Amino acid sequence: MTSYAIGRVQKALQYSSEPSRVNIKTFSATFQGNHGTHEVMYNQDHWSCNCQSYPYQNICSHTMALQNILDQILSVTG
């Protein structure tokens, strides 16, 4: 590994130990539900989903599940 690559890895480790440097603004994922595939979006601190349930309460099983999945991933890597 070159010294340049080692420097990049060290900087990445530094950045990853300082999560306050990152602000996730947008995120999208497809979610395979029981009744089809849904597009789940996170944009500027707001979730949305194109399923039929979401517009009624601004939350649905797909957004809740994705939040739980991301919490699990982030707690392992953080």
mmCIF file of the N, C-alpha and C atoms, coordinates in Angstrom:
data_MODEL
# 
_entry.id   MODEL 
# 
loop_
_atom_site.group_PDB 
_atom_site.id 
_atom_site.type_symbol 
_atom_site.label_atom_id 
_atom_site.label_alt_id 
_atom_site.label_comp_id 
_atom_site.label_asym_id 
_atom_site.label_entity_id 
_atom_site.label_seq_id 
_atom_site.pdbx_PDB_ins_code 
_atom_site.Cartn_x 
_atom_site.Cartn_y 
_atom_site.Cartn_z 
_atom_site.occupancy 
_atom_site.B_iso_or_equiv 
_atom_site.pdbx_formal_charge 
_atom_site.auth_seq_id 
_atom_site.auth_comp_id 
_atom_site.auth_asym_id 
_atom_site.auth_atom_id 
_atom_site.pdbx_PDB_model_num 
ATOM 1   N N  . MET A 1 1  ? 0.856   -1.172 0.000  1.00 0.00 ? 1  MET A N  1 
ATOM 2   C CA . MET A 1 1  ? 0.000   0.000  0.000  1.00 0.00 ? 1  MET A CA 1 
ATOM 3   C C  . MET A 1 1  ? 0.908   1.243  0.000  1.00 0.00 ? 1  MET A C  1 
ATOM 4   N N  . THR A 1 2  ? 0.558   2.201  -0.808 1.00 0.00 ? 2  THR A N  1 
ATOM 5   C CA . THR A 1 2  ? 1.367   3.414  -0.905 1.00 0.00 ? 2  THR A CA 1 
ATOM 6   C C  . THR A 1 2  ? 1.118   4.329  0.291  1.00 0.00 ? 2  THR A C  1 
ATOM 7   N N  . SER A 1 3  ? 2.039   5.257  0.518  1.00 0.00 ? 3  SER A N  1 
ATOM 8   C CA . SER A 1 3  ? 1.865   6.193  1.633  1.00 0.00 ? 3  SER A CA 1 
ATOM 9   C C  . SER A 1 3  ? 0.626   7.062  1.410  1.00 0.00 ? 3  SER A C  1 
ATOM 10  N N  . TYR A 1 4  ? 0.312   7.354  0.138  1.00 0.00 ? 4  TYR A N  1 
ATOM 11  C CA . TYR A 1 4  ? -0.900  8.120  -0.165 1.00 0.00 ? 4  TYR A CA 1 
ATOM 12  C C  . TYR A 1 4  ? -2.138  7.349  0.298  1.00 0.00 ? 4  TYR A C  1 
ATOM 13  N N  . ALA A 1 5  ? -2.195  6.069  -0.029 1.00 0.00 ? 5  ALA A N  1 
ATOM 14  C CA . ALA A 1 5  ? -3.346  5.250  0.360  1.00 0.00 ? 5  ALA A CA 1 
ATOM 15  C C  . ALA A 1 5  ? -3.432  5.124  1.878  1.00 0.00 ? 5  ALA A C  1 
ATOM 16  N N  . ILE A 1 6  ? -2.306  4.968  2.531  1.00 0.00 ? 6  ILE A N  1 
ATOM 17  C CA . ILE A 1 6  ? -2.297  4.874  3.994  1.00 0.00 ? 6  ILE A CA 1 
ATOM 18  C C  . ILE A 1 6  ? -2.834  6.170  4.599  1.00 0.00 ? 6  ILE A C  1 
ATOM 19  N N  . GLY A 1 7  ? -2.422  7.305  4.039  1.00 0.00 ? 7  GLY A N  1 
ATOM 20  C CA . GLY A 1 7  ? -2.928  8.596  4.513  1.00 0.00 ? 7  GLY A CA 1 
ATOM 21  C C  . GLY A 1 7  ? -4.426  8.712  4.340  1.00 0.00 ? 7  GLY A C  1 
ATOM 22  N N  . ARG A 1 8  ? -4.961  8.229  3.218  1.00 0.00 ? 8  ARG A N  1 
ATOM 23  C CA . ARG A 1 8  ? -6.416  8.276  2.966  1.00 0.00 ? 8  ARG A CA 1 
ATOM 24  C C  . ARG A 1 8  ? -7.158  7.405  3.976  1.00 0.00 ? 8  ARG A C  1 
ATOM 25  N N  . VAL A 1 9  ? -6.618  6.218  4.271  1.00 0.00 ? 9  VAL A N  1 
ATOM 26  C CA . VAL A 1 9  ? -7.250  5.315  5.239  1.00 0.00 ? 9  VAL A CA 1 
ATOM 27  C C  . VAL A 1 9  ? -7.247  5.958  6.623  1.00 0.00 ? 9  VAL A C  1 
ATOM 28  N N  . GLN A 1 10 ? -6.128  6.568  7.000  1.00 0.00 ? 10 GLN A N  1 
ATOM 29  C CA . GLN A 1 10 ? -6.046  7.225  8.309  1.00 0.00 ? 10 GLN A CA 1 
ATOM 30  C C  . GLN A 1 10 ? -7.055  8.377  8.411  1.00 0.00 ? 10 GLN A C  1 
ATOM 31  N N  . LYS A 1 11 ? -7.173  9.142  7.343  1.00 0.00 ? 11 LYS A N  1 
ATOM 32  C CA . LYS A 1 11 ? -8.128  10.251 7.347  1.00 0.00 ? 11 LYS A CA 1 
ATOM 33  C C  . LYS A 1 11 ? -9.559  9.717  7.420  1.00 0.00 ? 11 LYS A C  1 
ATOM 34  N N  . ALA A 1 12 ? -9.844  8.643  6.704  1.00 0.00 ? 12 ALA A N  1 
ATOM 35  C CA . ALA A 1 12 ? -11.180 8.036  6.758  1.00 0.00 ? 12 ALA A CA 1 
ATOM 36  C C  . ALA A 1 12 ? -11.501 7.564  8.171  1.00 0.00 ? 12 ALA A C  1 
ATOM 37  N N  . LEU A 1 13 ? -10.538 6.972  8.844  1.00 0.00 ? 13 LEU A N  1 
ATOM 38  C CA . LEU A 1 13 ? -10.754 6.531  10.227 1.00 0.00 ? 13 LEU A CA 1 
ATOM 39  C C  . LEU A 1 13 ? -11.020 7.728  11.142 1.00 0.00 ? 13 LEU A C  1 
ATOM 40  N N  . GLN A 1 14 ? -10.274 8.813  10.940 1.00 0.00 ? 14 GLN A N  1 
ATOM 41  C CA . GLN A 1 14 ? -10.497 10.024 11.722 1.00 0.00 ? 14 GLN A CA 1 
ATOM 42  C C  . GLN A 1 14 ? -11.915 10.541 11.482 1.00 0.00 ? 14 GLN A C  1 
ATOM 43  N N  . TYR A 1 15 ? -12.310 10.661 10.210 1.00 0.00 ? 15 TYR A N  1 
ATOM 44  C CA . TYR A 1 15 ? -13.646 11.149 9.888  1.00 0.00 ? 15 TYR A CA 1 
ATOM 45  C C  . TYR A 1 15 ? -14.739 10.260 10.474 1.00 0.00 ? 15 TYR A C  1 
ATOM 46  N N  . SER A 1 16 ? -14.547 8.950  10.374 1.00 0.00 ? 16 SER A N  1 
ATOM 47  C CA . SER A 1 16 ? -15.595 8.046  10.866 1.00 0.00 ? 16 SER A CA 1 
ATOM 48  C C  . SER A 1 16 ? -15.719 8.079  12.387 1.00 0.00 ? 16 SER A C  1 
ATOM 49  N N  . SER A 1 17 ? -14.680 8.536  13.078 1.00 0.00 ? 17 SER A N  1 
ATOM 50  C CA . SER A 1 17 ? -14.775 8.655  14.530 1.00 0.00 ? 17 SER A CA 1 
ATOM 51  C C  . SER A 1 17 ? -15.410 9.983  14.940 1.00 0.00 ? 17 SER A C  1 
ATOM 52  N N  . GLU A 1 18 ? -15.718 10.833 13.961 1.00 0.00 ? 18 GLU A N  1 
ATOM 53  C CA . GLU A 1 18 ? -16.328 12.133 14.218 1.00 0.00 ? 18 GLU A CA 1 
ATOM 54  C C  . GLU A 1 18 ? -17.617 12.272 13.395 1.00 0.00 ? 18 GLU A C  1 
ATOM 55  N N  . PRO A 1 19 ? -18.658 11.521 13.778 1.00 0.00 ? 19 PRO A N  1 
ATOM 56  C CA . PRO A 1 19 ? -19.882 11.508 12.969 1.00 0.00 ? 19 PRO A CA 1 
ATOM 57  C C  . PRO A 1 19 ? -20.578 12.862 12.866 1.00 0.00 ? 19 PRO A C  1 
ATOM 58  N N  . SER A 1 20 ? -20.258 13.794 13.749 1.00 0.00 ? 20 SER A N  1 
ATOM 59  C CA . SER A 1 20 ? -20.897 15.107 13.671 1.00 0.00 ? 20 SER A CA 1 
ATOM 60  C C  . SER A 1 20 ? -20.471 15.870 12.415 1.00 0.00 ? 20 SER A C  1 
ATOM 61  N N  . ARG A 1 21 ? -19.426 15.397 11.719 1.00 0.00 ? 21 ARG A N  1 
ATOM 62  C CA . ARG A 1 21 ? -18.994 16.021 10.472 1.00 0.00 ? 21 ARG A CA 1 
ATOM 63  C C  . ARG A 1 21 ? -19.980 15.759 9.331  1.00 0.00 ? 21 ARG A C  1 
ATOM 64  N N  . VAL A 1 22 ? -20.849 14.762 9.502  1.00 0.00 ? 22 VAL A N  1 
ATOM 65  C CA . VAL A 1 22 ? -21.717 14.320 8.411  1.00 0.00 ? 22 VAL A CA 1 
ATOM 66  C C  . VAL A 1 22 ? -23.162 14.714 8.690  1.00 0.00 ? 22 VAL A C  1 
ATOM 67  N N  . ASN A 1 23 ? -23.807 15.240 7.665  1.00 0.00 ? 23 ASN A N  1 
ATOM 68  C CA . ASN A 1 23 ? -25.228 15.559 7.731  1.00 0.00 ? 23 ASN A CA 1 
ATOM 69  C C  . ASN A 1 23 ? -25.884 14.916 6.512  1.00 0.00 ? 23 ASN A C  1 
ATOM 70  N N  . ILE A 1 24 ? -26.618 13.840 6.727  1.00 0.00 ? 24 ILE A N  1 
ATOM 71  C CA . ILE A 1 24 ? -27.292 13.158 5.627  1.00 0.00 ? 24 ILE A CA 1 
ATOM 72  C C  . ILE A 1 24 ? -28.513 13.974 5.247  1.00 0.00 ? 24 ILE A C  1 
ATOM 73  N N  . LYS A 1 25 ? -28.532 14.433 4.008  1.00 0.00 ? 25 LYS A N  1 
ATOM 74  C CA . LYS A 1 25 ? -29.631 15.277 3.538  1.00 0.00 ? 25 LYS A CA 1 
ATOM 75  C C  . LYS A 1 25 ? -30.673 14.474 2.783  1.00 0.00 ? 25 LYS A C  1 
ATOM 76  N N  . THR A 1 26 ? -30.238 13.555 1.941  1.00 0.00 ? 26 THR A N  1 
ATOM 77  C CA . THR A 1 26 ? -31.186 12.747 1.174  1.00 0.00 ? 26 THR A CA 1 
ATOM 78  C C  . THR A 1 26 ? -30.741 11.297 1.168  1.00 0.00 ? 26 THR A C  1 
ATOM 79  N N  . PHE A 1 27 ? -31.731 10.432 1.064  1.00 0.00 ? 27 PHE A N  1 
ATOM 80  C CA . PHE A 1 27 ? -31.498 8.997  1.025  1.00 0.00 ? 27 PHE A CA 1 
ATOM 81  C C  . PHE A 1 27 ? -32.722 8.371  0.377  1.00 0.00 ? 27 PHE A C  1 
ATOM 82  N N  . SER A 1 28 ? -32.508 7.406  -0.491 1.00 0.00 ? 28 SER A N  1 
ATOM 83  C CA . SER A 1 28 ? -33.657 6.700  -1.067 1.00 0.00 ? 28 SER A CA 1 
ATOM 84  C C  . SER A 1 28 ? -33.343 5.211  -1.144 1.00 0.00 ? 28 SER A C  1 
ATOM 85  N N  . ALA A 1 29 ? -34.396 4.433  -1.049 1.00 0.00 ? 29 ALA A N  1 
ATOM 86  C CA . ALA A 1 29 ? -34.255 2.983  -1.123 1.00 0.00 ? 29 ALA A CA 1 
ATOM 87  C C  . ALA A 1 29 ? -35.548 2.388  -1.663 1.00 0.00 ? 29 ALA A C  1 
ATOM 88  N N  . THR A 1 30 ? -35.425 1.273  -2.334 1.00 0.00 ? 30 THR A N  1 
ATOM 89  C CA . THR A 1 30 ? -36.621 0.528  -2.709 1.00 0.00 ? 30 THR A CA 1 
ATOM 90  C C  . THR A 1 30 ? -36.857 -0.514 -1.631 1.00 0.00 ? 30 THR A C  1 
ATOM 91  N N  . PHE A 1 31 ? -38.102 -0.709 -1.303 1.00 0.00 ? 31 PHE A N  1 
ATOM 92  C CA . PHE A 1 31 ? -38.497 -1.610 -0.233 1.00 0.00 ? 31 PHE A CA 1 
ATOM 93  C C  . PHE A 1 31 ? -39.475 -2.616 -0.813 1.00 0.00 ? 31 PHE A C  1 
ATOM 94  N N  . GLN A 1 32 ? -39.148 -3.884 -0.743 1.00 0.00 ? 32 GLN A N  1 
ATOM 95  C CA . GLN A 1 32 ? -40.022 -4.940 -1.244 1.00 0.00 ? 32 GLN A CA 1 
ATOM 96  C C  . GLN A 1 32 ? -41.030 -5.307 -0.166 1.00 0.00 ? 32 GLN A C  1 
ATOM 97  N N  . GLY A 1 33 ? -42.235 -4.748 -0.274 1.00 0.00 ? 33 GLY A N  1 
ATOM 98  C CA . GLY A 1 33 ? -43.291 -5.026 0.691  1.00 0.00 ? 33 GLY A CA 1 
ATOM 99  C C  . GLY A 1 33 ? -44.102 -6.243 0.277  1.00 0.00 ? 33 GLY A C  1 
ATOM 100 N N  . ASN A 1 34 ? -45.102 -6.563 1.052  1.00 0.00 ? 34 ASN A N  1 
ATOM 101 C CA . ASN A 1 34 ? -45.967 -7.710 0.747  1.00 0.00 ? 34 ASN A CA 1 
ATOM 102 C C  . ASN A 1 34 ? -46.823 -7.476 -0.490 1.00 0.00 ? 34 ASN A C  1 
ATOM 103 N N  . HIS A 1 35 ? -47.092 -6.213 -0.813 1.00 0.00 ? 35 HIS A N  1 
ATOM 104 C CA . HIS A 1 35 ? -47.988 -5.890 -1.924 1.00 0.00 ? 35 HIS A CA 1 
ATOM 105 C C  . HIS A 1 35 ? -47.288 -5.137 -3.050 1.00 0.00 ? 35 HIS A C  1 
ATOM 106 N N  . GLY A 1 36 ? -45.980 -5.230 -3.107 1.00 0.00 ? 36 GLY A N  1 
ATOM 107 C CA . GLY A 1 36 ? -45.249 -4.575 -4.182 1.00 0.00 ? 36 GLY A CA 1 
ATOM 108 C C  . GLY A 1 36 ? -44.007 -3.865 -3.683 1.00 0.00 ? 36 GLY A C  1 
ATOM 109 N N  . THR A 1 37 ? -43.340 -3.230 -4.599 1.00 0.00 ? 37 THR A N  1 
ATOM 110 C CA . THR A 1 37 ? -42.117 -2.498 -4.282 1.00 0.00 ? 37 THR A CA 1 
ATOM 111 C C  . THR A 1 37 ? -42.455 -1.032 -4.062 1.00 0.00 ? 37 THR A C  1 
ATOM 112 N N  . HIS A 1 38 ? -41.895 -0.457 -3.006 1.00 0.00 ? 38 HIS A N  1 
ATOM 113 C CA . HIS A 1 38 ? -42.178 0.928  -2.649 1.00 0.00 ? 38 HIS A CA 1 
ATOM 114 C C  . HIS A 1 38 ? -40.881 1.726  -2.612 1.00 0.00 ? 38 HIS A C  1 
ATOM 115 N N  . GLU A 1 39 ? -40.995 2.991  -2.937 1.00 0.00 ? 39 GLU A N  1 
ATOM 116 C CA . GLU A 1 39 ? -39.865 3.913  -2.887 1.00 0.00 ? 39 GLU A CA 1 
ATOM 117 C C  . GLU A 1 39 ? -39.944 4.681  -1.565 1.00 0.00 ? 39 GLU A C  1 
ATOM 118 N N  . VAL A 1 40 ? -38.933 4.494  -0.730 1.00 0.00 ? 40 VAL A N  1 
ATOM 119 C CA . VAL A 1 40 ? -38.860 5.189  0.546  1.00 0.00 ? 40 VAL A CA 1 
ATOM 120 C C  . VAL A 1 40 ? -37.770 6.246  0.428  1.00 0.00 ? 40 VAL A C  1 
ATOM 121 N N  . MET A 1 41 ? -38.098 7.466  0.831  1.00 0.00 ? 41 MET A N  1 
ATOM 122 C CA . MET A 1 41 ? -37.168 8.582  0.707  1.00 0.00 ? 41 MET A CA 1 
ATOM 123 C C  . MET A 1 41 ? -36.980 9.267  2.063  1.00 0.00 ? 41 MET A C  1 
ATOM 124 N N  . TYR A 1 42 ? -35.779 9.755  2.267  1.00 0.00 ? 42 TYR A N  1 
ATOM 125 C CA . TYR A 1 42 ? -35.472 10.639 3.390  1.00 0.00 ? 42 TYR A CA 1 
ATOM 126 C C  . TYR A 1 42 ? -34.906 11.901 2.770  1.00 0.00 ? 42 TYR A C  1 
ATOM 127 N N  . ASN A 1 43 ? -35.507 13.040 3.066  1.00 0.00 ? 43 ASN A N  1 
ATOM 128 C CA . ASN A 1 43 ? -35.070 14.294 2.465  1.00 0.00 ? 43 ASN A CA 1 
ATOM 129 C C  . ASN A 1 43 ? -35.220 15.417 3.487  1.00 0.00 ? 43 ASN A C  1 
ATOM 130 N N  . GLN A 1 44 ? -34.100 16.016 3.869  1.00 0.00 ? 44 GLN A N  1 
ATOM 131 C CA . GLN A 1 44 ? -34.096 17.162 4.799  1.00 0.00 ? 44 GLN A CA 1 
ATOM 132 C C  . GLN A 1 44 ? -34.895 16.856 6.079  1.00 0.00 ? 44 GLN A C  1 
ATOM 133 N N  . ASP A 1 45 ? -34.569 15.772 6.741  1.00 0.00 ? 45 ASP A N  1 
ATOM 134 C CA . ASP A 1 45 ? -35.172 15.375 8.025  1.00 0.00 ? 45 ASP A CA 1 
ATOM 135 C C  . ASP A 1 45 ? -36.614 14.873 7.923  1.00 0.00 ? 45 ASP A C  1 
ATOM 136 N N  . HIS A 1 46 ? -37.081 14.548 6.718  1.00 0.00 ? 46 HIS A N  1 
ATOM 137 C CA . HIS A 1 46 ? -38.451 14.058 6.547  1.00 0.00 ? 46 HIS A CA 1 
ATOM 138 C C  . HIS A 1 46 ? -38.447 12.762 5.741  1.00 0.00 ? 46 HIS A C  1 
ATOM 139 N N  . TRP A 1 47 ? -39.214 11.790 6.212  1.00 0.00 ? 47 TRP A N  1 
ATOM 140 C CA . TRP A 1 47 ? -39.386 10.528 5.511  1.00 0.00 ? 47 TRP A CA 1 
ATOM 141 C C  . TRP A 1 47 ? -40.613 10.608 4.624  1.00 0.00 ? 47 TRP A C  1 
ATOM 142 N N  . SER A 1 48 ? -40.628 9.790  3.561  1.00 0.00 ? 48 SER A N  1 
ATOM 143 C CA . SER A 1 48 ? -41.823 9.630  2.737  1.00 0.00 ? 48 SER A CA 1 
ATOM 144 C C  . SER A 1 48 ? -41.785 8.246  2.093  1.00 0.00 ? 48 SER A C  1 
ATOM 145 N N  . CYS A 1 49 ? -42.949 7.801  1.671  1.00 0.00 ? 49 CYS A N  1 
ATOM 146 C CA . CYS A 1 49 ? -43.074 6.505  1.003  1.00 0.00 ? 49 CYS A CA 1 
ATOM 147 C C  . CYS A 1 49 ? -44.217 6.617  0.002  1.00 0.00 ? 49 CYS A C  1 
ATOM 148 N N  . ASN A 1 50 ? -44.091 5.908  -1.106 1.00 0.00 ? 50 ASN A N  1 
ATOM 149 C CA . ASN A 1 50 ? -45.137 5.970  -2.122 1.00 0.00 ? 50 ASN A CA 1 
ATOM 150 C C  . ASN A 1 50 ? -46.221 4.913  -1.932 1.00 0.00 ? 50 ASN A C  1 
ATOM 151 N N  . CYS A 1 51 ? -46.260 4.267  -0.769 1.00 0.00 ? 51 CYS A N  1 
ATOM 152 C CA . CYS A 1 51 ? -47.321 3.279  -0.520 1.00 0.00 ? 51 CYS A CA 1 
ATOM 153 C C  . CYS A 1 51 ? -48.651 3.994  -0.241 1.00 0.00 ? 51 CYS A C  1 
ATOM 154 N N  . GLN A 1 52 ? -49.722 3.224  -0.233 1.00 0.00 ? 52 GLN A N  1 
ATOM 155 C CA . GLN A 1 52 ? -51.051 3.805  -0.019 1.00 0.00 ? 52 GLN A CA 1 
ATOM 156 C C  . GLN A 1 52 ? -51.269 4.261  1.419  1.00 0.00 ? 52 GLN A C  1 
ATOM 157 N N  . SER A 1 53 ? -50.558 3.686  2.374  1.00 0.00 ? 53 SER A N  1 
ATOM 158 C CA . SER A 1 53 ? -50.774 4.016  3.788  1.00 0.00 ? 53 SER A CA 1 
ATOM 159 C C  . SER A 1 53 ? -50.108 5.306  4.218  1.00 0.00 ? 53 SER A C  1 
ATOM 160 N N  . TYR A 1 54 ? -48.978 5.626  3.632  1.00 0.00 ? 54 TYR A N  1 
ATOM 161 C CA . TYR A 1 54 ? -48.172 6.749  4.124  1.00 0.00 ? 54 TYR A CA 1 
ATOM 162 C C  . TYR A 1 54 ? -48.907 8.093  4.177  1.00 0.00 ? 54 TYR A C  1 
ATOM 163 N N  . PRO A 1 55 ? -49.647 8.481  3.155  1.00 0.00 ? 55 PRO A N  1 
ATOM 164 C CA . PRO A 1 55 ? -50.262 9.825  3.173  1.00 0.00 ? 55 PRO A CA 1 
ATOM 165 C C  . PRO A 1 55 ? -51.230 10.076 4.333  1.00 0.00 ? 55 PRO A C  1 
ATOM 166 N N  . TYR A 1 56 ? -51.781 9.026  4.928  1.00 0.00 ? 56 TYR A N  1 
ATOM 167 C CA . TYR A 1 56 ? -52.777 9.205  5.975  1.00 0.00 ? 56 TYR A CA 1 
ATOM 168 C C  . TYR A 1 56 ? -52.180 9.625  7.313  1.00 0.00 ? 56 TYR A C  1 
ATOM 169 N N  . GLN A 1 57 ? -50.969 9.151  7.626  1.00 0.00 ? 57 GLN A N  1 
ATOM 170 C CA . GLN A 1 57 ? -50.377 9.448  8.934  1.00 0.00 ? 57 GLN A CA 1 
ATOM 171 C C  . GLN A 1 57 ? -48.929 9.939  8.839  1.00 0.00 ? 57 GLN A C  1 
ATOM 172 N N  . ASN A 1 58 ? -48.408 10.083 7.639  1.00 0.00 ? 58 ASN A N  1 
ATOM 173 C CA . ASN A 1 58 ? -47.011 10.454 7.420  1.00 0.00 ? 58 ASN A CA 1 
ATOM 174 C C  . ASN A 1 58 ? -46.038 9.470  8.052  1.00 0.00 ? 58 ASN A C  1 
ATOM 175 N N  . ILE A 1 59 ? -46.443 8.220  8.108  1.00 0.00 ? 59 ILE A N  1 
ATOM 176 C CA . ILE A 1 59 ? -45.606 7.122  8.569  1.00 0.00 ? 59 ILE A CA 1 
ATOM 177 C C  . ILE A 1 59 ? -46.220 5.832  8.051  1.00 0.00 ? 59 ILE A C  1 
ATOM 178 N N  . CYS A 1 60 ? -45.399 4.833  7.835  1.00 0.00 ? 60 CYS A N  1 
ATOM 179 C CA . CYS A 1 60 ? -45.912 3.535  7.391  1.00 0.00 ? 60 CYS A CA 1 
ATOM 180 C C  . CYS A 1 60 ? -44.934 2.451  7.836  1.00 0.00 ? 60 CYS A C  1 
ATOM 181 N N  . SER A 1 61 ? -45.301 1.214  7.602  1.00 0.00 ? 61 SER A N  1 
ATOM 182 C CA . SER A 1 61 ? -44.448 0.105  8.019  1.00 0.00 ? 61 SER A CA 1 
ATOM 183 C C  . SER A 1 61 ? -43.110 0.121  7.286  1.00 0.00 ? 61 SER A C  1 
ATOM 184 N N  . HIS A 1 62 ? -43.092 0.633  6.070  1.00 0.00 ? 62 HIS A N  1 
ATOM 185 C CA . HIS A 1 62 ? -41.849 0.666  5.291  1.00 0.00 ? 62 HIS A CA 1 
ATOM 186 C C  . HIS A 1 62 ? -40.860 1.687  5.856  1.00 0.00 ? 62 HIS A C  1 
ATOM 187 N N  . THR A 1 63 ? -41.348 2.892  6.191  1.00 0.00 ? 63 THR A N  1 
ATOM 188 C CA . THR A 1 63 ? -40.450 3.902  6.760  1.00 0.00 ? 63 THR A CA 1 
ATOM 189 C C  . THR A 1 63 ? -39.981 3.490  8.157  1.00 0.00 ? 63 THR A C  1 
ATOM 190 N N  . MET A 1 64 ? -40.881 2.900  8.940  1.00 0.00 ? 64 MET A N  1 
ATOM 191 C CA . MET A 1 64 ? -40.488 2.448  10.278 1.00 0.00 ? 64 MET A CA 1 
ATOM 192 C C  . MET A 1 64 ? -39.457 1.330  10.196 1.00 0.00 ? 64 MET A C  1 
ATOM 193 N N  . ALA A 1 65 ? -39.670 0.382  9.283  1.00 0.00 ? 65 ALA A N  1 
ATOM 194 C CA . ALA A 1 65 ? -38.720 -0.722 9.132  1.00 0.00 ? 65 ALA A CA 1 
ATOM 195 C C  . ALA A 1 65 ? -37.358 -0.206 8.680  1.00 0.00 ? 65 ALA A C  1 
ATOM 196 N N  . LEU A 1 66 ? -37.351 0.711  7.737  1.00 0.00 ? 66 LEU A N  1 
ATOM 197 C CA . LEU A 1 66 ? -36.081 1.243  7.249  1.00 0.00 ? 66 LEU A CA 1 
ATOM 198 C C  . LEU A 1 66 ? -35.357 2.028  8.344  1.00 0.00 ? 66 LEU A C  1 
ATOM 199 N N  . GLN A 1 67 ? -36.091 2.768  9.147  1.00 0.00 ? 67 GLN A N  1 
ATOM 200 C CA . GLN A 1 67 ? -35.465 3.467  10.276 1.00 0.00 ? 67 GLN A CA 1 
ATOM 201 C C  . GLN A 1 67 ? -34.810 2.463  11.224 1.00 0.00 ? 67 GLN A C  1 
ATOM 202 N N  . ASN A 1 68 ? -35.501 1.359  11.515 1.00 0.00 ? 68 ASN A N  1 
ATOM 203 C CA . ASN A 1 68 ? -34.944 0.327  12.390 1.00 0.00 ? 68 ASN A CA 1 
ATOM 204 C C  . ASN A 1 68 ? -33.708 -0.323 11.776 1.00 0.00 ? 68 ASN A C  1 
ATOM 205 N N  . ILE A 1 69 ? -33.761 -0.600 10.492 1.00 0.00 ? 69 ILE A N  1 
ATOM 206 C CA . ILE A 1 69 ? -32.616 -1.203 9.796  1.00 0.00 ? 69 ILE A CA 1 
ATOM 207 C C  . ILE A 1 69 ? -31.411 -0.269 9.853  1.00 0.00 ? 69 ILE A C  1 
ATOM 208 N N  . LEU A 1 70 ? -31.623 1.007  9.549  1.00 0.00 ? 70 LEU A N  1 
ATOM 209 C CA . LEU A 1 70 ? -30.529 1.972  9.580  1.00 0.00 ? 70 LEU A CA 1 
ATOM 210 C C  . LEU A 1 70 ? -29.985 2.155  10.999 1.00 0.00 ? 70 LEU A C  1 
ATOM 211 N N  . ASP A 1 71 ? -30.863 2.145  12.001 1.00 0.00 ? 71 ASP A N  1 
ATOM 212 C CA . ASP A 1 71 ? -30.395 2.225  13.393 1.00 0.00 ? 71 ASP A CA 1 
ATOM 213 C C  . ASP A 1 71 ? -29.474 1.060  13.719 1.00 0.00 ? 71 ASP A C  1 
ATOM 214 N N  . GLN A 1 72 ? -29.823 -0.147 13.259 1.00 0.00 ? 72 GLN A N  1 
ATOM 215 C CA . GLN A 1 72 ? -28.984 -1.323 13.493 1.00 0.00 ? 72 GLN A CA 1 
ATOM 216 C C  . GLN A 1 72 ? -27.641 -1.190 12.803 1.00 0.00 ? 72 GLN A C  1 
ATOM 217 N N  . ILE A 1 73 ? -27.660 -0.746 11.563 1.00 0.00 ? 73 ILE A N  1 
ATOM 218 C CA . ILE A 1 73 ? -26.416 -0.593 10.796 1.00 0.00 ? 73 ILE A CA 1 
ATOM 219 C C  . ILE A 1 73 ? -25.528 0.468  11.448 1.00 0.00 ? 73 ILE A C  1 
ATOM 220 N N  . LEU A 1 74 ? -26.117 1.601  11.785 1.00 0.00 ? 74 LEU A N  1 
ATOM 221 C CA . LEU A 1 74 ? -25.335 2.702  12.341 1.00 0.00 ? 74 LEU A CA 1 
ATOM 222 C C  . LEU A 1 74 ? -24.805 2.381  13.734 1.00 0.00 ? 74 LEU A C  1 
ATOM 223 N N  . SER A 1 75 ? -25.530 1.601  14.523 1.00 0.00 ? 75 SER A N  1 
ATOM 224 C CA . SER A 1 75 ? -25.035 1.253  15.862 1.00 0.00 ? 75 SER A CA 1 
ATOM 225 C C  . SER A 1 75 ? -23.864 0.268  15.772 1.00 0.00 ? 75 SER A C  1 
ATOM 226 N N  . VAL A 1 76 ? -23.818 -0.542 14.713 1.00 0.00 ? 76 VAL A N  1 
ATOM 227 C CA . VAL A 1 76 ? -22.705 -1.480 14.521 1.00 0.00 ? 76 VAL A CA 1 
ATOM 228 C C  . VAL A 1 76 ? -21.467 -0.756 14.043 1.00 0.00 ? 76 VAL A C  1 
ATOM 229 N N  . THR A 1 77 ? -21.653 0.199  13.128 1.00 0.00 ? 77 THR A N  1 
ATOM 230 C CA . THR A 1 77 ? -20.500 0.895  12.537 1.00 0.00 ? 77 THR A CA 1 
ATOM 231 C C  . THR A 1 77 ? -20.070 2.094  13.366 1.00 0.00 ? 77 THR A C  1 
ATOM 232 N N  . GLY A 1 78 ? -20.945 2.603  14.214 1.00 0.00 ? 78 GLY A N  1 
ATOM 233 C CA . GLY A 1 78 ? -20.614 3.801  14.984 1.00 0.00 ? 78 GLY A CA 1 
ATOM 234 C C  . GLY A 1 78 ? -19.977 3.447  16.215 1.00 0.00 ? 78 GLY A C  1 
# 
